[in-house]
Amino acid sequence: GQPQCTPVIRTAGVQTITFFVKNTGAEAFEFHLELSPDGVEVLPDQQTLRVEAGEMKAATPYLFGRFMRVCLNPAQSGQRVAARVWCQAQTNHYMVRENGLPEGDTPTMPLPGAPFP
């Protein structure tokens, strides 16, 4: 089926970033990260992770872009994906707000642990 993607978040200024994805549904799905230089054009990261029902996985990008998002891929066409998505980030100044983004950034992804979609 078609992937369901979170909105992009601005990751410029972040030194380390981890995305957590918890499957809150009954069916397994896969997810991958996507990178973007401008928040519009996206490129998939190299890894794809499978998440079973009730399981949580974490991913860090192999590459880095100014913007990132998480895309969830249903195992079967027409299947609804139920998940929670978190983003935790650290700047080189170690000044990170509670929502996981550096000072001055505003999250556009449901954070922290908000249901998706």
C-alpha positions in Angstrom: 0.0 0.0 0.0 0.9 3.7 -0.1 3.0 5.0 2.8 1.5 7.4 5.3 4.1 10.1 6.2 4.3 12.6 9.0 4.7 16.2 8.1 8.4 17.2 7.8 10.2 18.7 10.8 13.1 21.1 10.6 16.3 19.3 11.8 18.8 21.9 10.9 21.0 22.6 13.9 20.5 19.1 15.3 23.6 17.0 15.9 22.0 13.7 16.9 18.4 12.6 16.2 16.4 9.5 16.9 12.9 8.6 15.8 10.8 6.2 17.8 7.8 4.4 16.3 5.4 2.3 18.3 2.8 0.1 16.6 -0.5 0.7 18.5 -2.5 -1.4 16.0 -3.1 -5.1 15.4 -1.1 -5.4 12.2 2.6 -5.2 11.4 4.0 -2.4 9.3 7.3 -1.1 8.1 8.7 2.4 8.4 11.5 4.4 7.0 12.9 8.0 7.4 13.0 10.5 4.6 15.4 13.4 4.3 14.9 16.7 2.5 17.0 19.8 1.7 14.0 22.1 1.5 11.0 20.4 3.1 9.4 19.6 -0.3 11.7 17.2 -2.2 12.4 14.0 -0.2 14.8 11.2 -0.4 14.4 7.9 1.5 17.0 6.9 4.0 18.7 3.6 3.6 17.0 1.5 6.3 13.5 0.1 6.6 12.3 -1.4 9.9 9.4 -3.8 10.5 7.3 -3.1 13.6 5.0 -5.9 14.9 1.8 -5.2 16.8 2.6 -3.6 20.2 6.3 -3.3 19.4 8.5 -0.2 19.3 11.6 0.5 17.2 14.0 3.3 17.0 15.8 4.7 13.9 18.6 7.2 13.3 19.3 8.5 9.8 22.3 7.3 7.9 22.3 10.6 6.0 21.3 14.0 7.2 19.0 16.7 5.7 17.7 20.0 6.8 14.2 18.4 7.1 13.1 14.9 7.9 9.9 12.9 8.2 8.8 9.3 9.1 6.9 7.2 6.5 4.8 4.2 7.6 4.1 1.5 5.1 1.2 -0.9 5.6 2.0 -4.6 5.2 -1.1 -5.0 3.0 -2.9 -2.7 0.6 -5.8 -0.9 2.3 -4.5 -1.7 5.8 -4.7 1.2 8.3 -1.5 1.9 10.2 -1.9 2.9 13.9 1.2 4.2 15.5 2.8 6.7 17.8 5.8 8.6 16.5 8.4 10.4 18.7 11.4 12.5 17.7 14.2 13.2 20.2 17.1 15.4 19.2 20.3 16.9 20.6 22.1 20.0 19.5 25.8 20.6 19.7 24.9 23.0 22.5 23.0 20.3 24.4 20.1 22.7 24.7 17.0 20.8 23.6 13.4 21.7 24.5 11.0 19.2 26.0 9.5 18.6 22.5 12.9 17.3 21.3 13.7 20.2 19.0 16.4 22.9 19.3 15.6 26.4 20.5 13.8 28.3 17.7 12.4 25.2 16.0 8.7 24.5 16.0 7.5 20.9 15.7 5.1 20.0 12.8 5.1 16.3 13.6 2.8 15.2 16.4 5.1 15.2 19.4 5.7 13.8 21.9 4.1 10.4 21.4 0.9 11.7 19.7 -1.1 9.2 17.8 -0.5 9.0 14.0 -2.3 9.6 11.8 
